[in-house]
Amino acid sequence: MFAMRKIRWGKYIFLMLVAGFVLVPMFATVLGGFKSLGELRTNPFGLPDVWEFEYYAQVFADGSIWLLMKNSLIIAFFSVLLTLIIGTMTAFTFSHIKFAGYKYIYNYFLIGMMFPAAAAILPLFLKIRDLGLLDSLSGVVIPQVAFGLGFSILLFRSFFEQLPSELFDAARVDGCSYIKFYWHVILPLSTPILATVGVFVLVASWNNYLLPLLVLNTEQQYPWTLGIMQYRGEYGIEWNRILAYVTVTITPAIVFFLFAQKYIVEGLTGGAVKG
């Protein structure tokens, strides 16, 4: 009994440490937007001595933030939409349609998870340029979808294979085609995994900095991650305004994640155990 309590307390302490590593920088970011530059240097983690709301007010008063947020939302929306459509169709094929070489094709998709986007910057830039997608939101969306397919297909296929095979057999007996089975049976049962992959793709797209920096040249096309550069002054960086700006811009992703966390747990555990 005593040993079990020690293990339980050890788990609690470990989880508290992990939560501290996540929450302390987050709270420091939020509070940093209420401090002057001098106080931010001397007291980066504590509560402000004087709460200065002007930096948050300046962020909201700047009309460019709404354009930046709109561009980020457009990129994230189409990245999520295309990843879910292509990922579910591909994973459904690998799960229920057996054909010559399907394992090799599936492994080919998984190999893509081993190569980060940063390792393919030069060929990626050349291909985007050749396709005429430079300085367009499509030039950001398409590579994001391509790099996210391996992980999404892995999760979708794992989840689809846990669904009862009797559903597929009954649908085939009733003359249901693959498309109808995918649309009327698979998708309605896949809400947890759809939400899981959607959240992962949305957060990755919302926080992406390198790819928009590579593709976009016009400020009217910038997402919020590139908007940080406007706070880089001639003689220094306005860190308090940057922290206020980051707090405002990451809030939508955090809120969406909190609302979808129930489905994330269900989606990840749904494909973990053979039922």
Buried (B, 14 or more C-beta within 10 A) or exposed (E): EEEEEEEEEEEEEEEEEEEEEEEEEEEBBBBBBBBBBEBBEEBEEEEBEEEBEBBBEBBEEBEBBEBBBEBBBBBBEBBBBBBBEBBBBBBBBBBBEEEEEEEEEBEEBBEBBEEEBEEBEEEBBEBBEEEEBBEBBBBBBBBBBBBBBBBBBBBBBBBBBBBEEEBBEEBEEEEBEBEEBBEEBBBEBBEBBBBBBBBBBBBBBBBBEEBBBBBBEEEEBBBBBBBBEBBEEEEEEBBBBBBBBBBBBBEBBEEBBEEBEEBBEBBBEBBEEEE
